[in-house]
Amino acid sequence: MQSRFSGIIPPIITPMVGRDHLDHAGLGRLIEHLLSGGVHGIFALGTTGESPSLSYALRREMVARTIELVRGRVPVLVGITDTSFVETVQLAKHAADCGATALVLSTPYYFPAGQTELRYYVDELMQELPLPVMLYNIPSLTKVAFEIPTLEYLTRHPKIVGLKDSGGDLGYYEQAIGLKKLRPDWSILLGPEALLAESLKLGGDGGVAGGANIFPSLFVQLYQAVRDNDPNWQVLQQRVERLQKIYDVGKYASRFIKATKCGASLLGICDDFLADPFHRFHPEDRAKVEAILKTV
């Protein structure tokens, strides 16, 4: 059996022109920029898309417009994580109605769930969700991980088709890949883009790389080079590592999203307005990002 999803599936930024206002023109340019770069899918409403900071109305608008702009050219995955079970289900149904390919579900945040509670939560959700589901492990932000025994338990759900891991622990990632013995159709994707090549060598299926919003073809080329055992992958890896320096600009945790949106704006793709409580980089930090992009 083949994995359901593979390759480079960027977690796209949410272009905005003001508080709660989607930048439709910018989103269109972003989608075409990504598709011309050869990406294998689109992931809307992820961490890079600032999903928890967006109103429910804007999330729905982002989903509908993204799917409309993609026009079936690649799969569209939609993040549905929320603190509310009911809101999670409602967004999932909206995504299905709009034509999404799959859903992405992380652990509920704020109140940390125990693993037994998490299993029950996912069991209940699987009865309600209308599309295939990718689990999303990002304990740095949700406080709770999908521990390996929990993932093994969840392989029993045919609707669950894999895992996106942003934990940054390759030991955990390798154990997750081992679950393919139980579910060879599962896709195991990596979040931290600097580890993409190494994750592919471990047997992973691809990457959900935020930096692909800026340089999609770079990540697609790296993915393919590793897959083809092309020695040039090391040169591409060095370029990816240079790109990572934009995430060192600024001093707050929000710098990752700020840098990504800043990079997209420097390329003329969209505005770099951020959802509250965050704000775009000041000119001096913007200049630092620009200088780094020139080295890439």
C-alpha positions in Angstrom: 0.0 0.0 0.0 1.1 3.5 -0.8 1.1 6.4 1.7 -1.8 8.8 1.2 0.3 12.0 1.2 3.9 12.6 0.4 6.3 15.3 -0.8 6.3 18.9 0.2 3.0 20.2 1.6 3.5 23.8 2.8 1.6 25.0 5.8 0.5 28.2 4.2 0.4 31.6 5.8 -2.9 33.4 6.0 -2.5 36.7 4.0 -4.4 39.5 5.7 -4.9 43.2 4.9 -6.2 44.1 8.4 -7.8 42.6 11.5 -10.1 39.8 10.4 -9.8 40.7 6.7 -8.4 38.1 4.3 -6.1 39.3 1.5 -7.8 37.6 -1.4 -5.3 38.9 -4.1 -2.4 38.0 -1.9 -3.7 34.5 -1.3 -4.1 34.0 -5.0 -0.5 35.0 -5.7 0.6 32.7 -2.8 -1.2 29.7 -4.2 0.2 30.2 -7.7 3.7 30.8 -6.3 3.5 27.5 -4.4 2.1 25.5 -7.3 4.6 26.9 -9.8 7.3 25.7 -7.3 6.0 22.2 -7.6 4.5 21.5 -4.2 2.6 18.3 -3.7 -0.2 19.7 -1.5 -1.4 22.7 0.5 -2.1 22.8 4.2 -4.4 25.6 5.3 -5.0 26.7 8.9 -1.9 25.3 10.5 0.5 26.9 13.0 2.1 29.0 10.2 -1.4 30.0 9.2 -2.0 31.5 12.7 -5.1 29.4 12.9 -5.8 29.8 16.7 -5.6 33.6 16.4 -8.2 33.8 13.6 -12.0 34.2 14.0 -14.1 31.3 13.1 -15.6 33.3 10.2 -12.1 34.1 8.8 -11.1 30.4 9.1 -14.1 29.4 7.1 -13.4 32.1 4.5 -9.7 31.0 4.3 -10.7 27.4 3.7 -13.3 28.1 1.0 -11.1 30.6 -0.9 -8.0 28.4 -0.7 -9.8 25.4 -2.1 -11.4 27.6 -4.8 -8.0 28.9 -5.9 -6.3 25.5 -5.9 -8.9 24.2 -8.2 -8.1 20.5 -7.5 -4.5 20.8 -8.8 -3.1 19.4 -5.5 -4.7 18.0 -2.3 -5.8 20.6 0.2 -5.5 19.7 3.9 -7.3 21.8 6.5 -6.4 22.2 10.2 -9.4 21.8 12.4 -7.8 21.8 15.9 -9.7 23.8 18.5 -10.4 23.8 22.2 -14.1 23.0 21.4 -15.1 19.6 20.2 -18.2 21.1 18.5 -16.2 23.8 16.7 -13.7 21.2 15.5 -16.5 19.2 13.9 -18.2 22.2 12.4 -15.0 23.4 10.7 -14.4 19.8 9.5 -17.8 19.7 7.9 -17.3 23.1 6.3 -14.0 22.0 4.9 -15.6 18.8 3.4 -18.5 20.9 1.9 -15.9 23.2 0.2 -14.0 20.2 -1.3 -11.0 19.7 1.0 -9.0 16.5 0.7 -8.3 15.8 4.3 -8.2 17.2 7.8 -5.4 17.8 10.2 -6.0 17.4 13.9 -3.6 18.2 16.8 -4.2 17.6 20.5 -6.6 20.1 22.1 -4.8 22.8 23.9 -5.1 25.0 27.0 -6.3 22.2 29.4 -3.7 19.4 28.9 -5.3 16.1 28.2 -4.0 12.8 29.5 -3.3 10.1 27.0 -6.4 8.1 28.0 -8.5 11.2 27.6 -6.8 11.9 24.3 -7.6 8.4 23.0 -11.3 8.8 24.0 -11.4 12.3 22.4 -10.1 11.1 19.1 -12.4 8.0 19.2 -15.4 10.3 19.6 -14.2 12.7 16.8 -13.7 9.9 14.3 -17.4 9.2 14.5 -18.1 12.8 13.4 -15.4 13.8 11.0 -16.3 13.5 7.3 -12.8 13.2 5.7 -9.5 11.4 6.2 -7.5 12.7 9.1 -3.8 13.4 9.6 -2.8 13.7 13.2 -0.5 16.6 14.1 2.1 16.3 16.9 3.3 19.7 18.2 3.6 19.5 22.0 5.6 22.7 22.2 2.4 24.6 21.6 -0.4 22.3 22.7 1.4 21.0 25.8 0.4 17.4 24.9 2.0 14.9 22.6 0.5 12.0 20.7 2.7 9.5 22.5 3.7 6.4 20.5 1.4 4.0 22.4 -1.5 6.3 21.7 -0.6 6.5 18.0 -0.4 2.7 17.9 -3.8 2.6 19.5 -5.2 5.1 16.9 -4.0 3.0 13.9 -7.2 1.0 14.4 -9.2 3.9 12.9 -9.2 3.6 9.1 -10.1 7.3 8.7 -6.7 8.3 10.3 -4.1 8.3 7.5 -0.9 9.5 9.2 1.0 11.9 11.3 2.6 15.3 10.9 5.3 15.6 13.5 6.7 19.0 14.6 8.2 17.8 17.8 11.8 17.9 16.5 12.7 14.5 18.1 14.0 12.2 15.3 13.9 9.3 17.7 10.2 9.8 18.1 9.8 10.3 14.4 11.5 7.0 13.6 9.2 5.2 16.1 6.3 6.8 14.3 7.6 5.5 10.9 7.7 2.1 12.6 3.9 2.2 12.8 3.8 1.7 9.1 4.1 -2.0 9.9 0.6 -1.7 11.2 -0.6 0.9 8.7 1.5 0.9 5.5 -0.9 3.5 4.1 0.0 6.0 6.7 1.9 9.1 5.7 4.6 10.3 8.2 5.5 13.9 7.5 8.0 16.2 9.3 7.5 19.8 10.4 11.0 21.1 11.3 12.4 21.8 7.8 16.1 21.7 8.6 15.6 18.0 9.5 13.7 17.2 6.2 16.6 15.4 4.5 17.4 13.3 7.6 13.8 12.4 8.1 13.5 11.2 4.5 16.5 9.0 5.0 14.8 7.5 8.0 11.8 6.5 5.8 9.6 9.6 6.1 7.2 10.6 3.4 7.8 14.3 3.1 7.8 17.7 4.8 5.3 20.4 5.9 7.9 23.2 5.6 6.9 26.7 6.5 9.9 28.0 4.5 8.3 26.7 1.3 5.9 29.7 1.5 9.0 31.7 0.4 11.1 29.2 -1.7 8.8 26.3 -2.6 11.1 24.9 -5.4 14.0 24.7 -3.0 12.2 22.3 -0.7 10.7 20.3 -3.6 14.2 20.0 -5.1 15.6 18.8 -1.8 12.9 16.3 -1.4 13.4 14.9 -4.9 17.2 14.9 -4.6 17.1 12.8 -1.4 14.5 10.5 -2.9 16.8 10.0 -6.0 20.0 9.7 -4.0 21.3 12.7 -5.8 24.5 13.9 -4.1 23.4 17.5 -4.8 21.0 17.2 -1.9 23.8 18.4 0.4 24.1 21.7 -1.6 20.3 22.1 -1.3 20.4 21.3 2.4 23.0 24.1 2.9 20.6 26.5 1.3 17.8 25.4 3.5 20.0 25.9 6.6 20.8 29.4 5.4 17.1 30.1 5.1 16.6 29.0 8.7 18.5 32.1 9.9 15.4 34.2 9.3 13.9 32.5 12.3 16.6 33.9 14.5 15.5 37.4 13.7 13.5 39.0 16.5 13.3 37.9 20.1 9.9 36.4 20.7 8.3 33.1 19.8 6.2 34.8 17.2 9.4 35.5 15.1 8.8 32.2 13.1 5.5 33.5 11.7 6.8 37.1 11.4 9.8 35.9 9.4 7.7 33.8 7.1 5.2 36.5 6.4 8.0 39.0 6.0 9.7 36.9 3.5 6.5 36.5 1.4 6.0 40.3 1.5 9.6 40.9 0.4 8.9 38.8 -2.7 5.8 40.8 -3.4 3.4 37.9 -2.7 1.2 39.4 0.0 1.1 41.8 2.9 2.9 40.8 6.2 0.0 41.8 8.5 -0.3 39.4 11.5 -3.3 38.5 13.6 -3.4 40.0 17.1 -1.6 40.0 19.4 1.3 40.0 17.0 2.7 42.6 14.6 5.0 42.6 11.6 8.7 43.1 11.9 10.1 46.6 12.4 12.2 48.0 9.4 15.5 47.0 11.0 14.4 43.3 11.4 12.8 43.3 7.9 16.2 44.4 6.5 17.8 41.5 8.3 15.4 39.0 6.7 15.9 40.5 3.3 19.7 40.1 3.6 19.3 36.5 4.6 17.0 35.7 1.7 19.6 37.1 -0.7 22.1 34.5 0.5 19.6 31.8 -0.3 
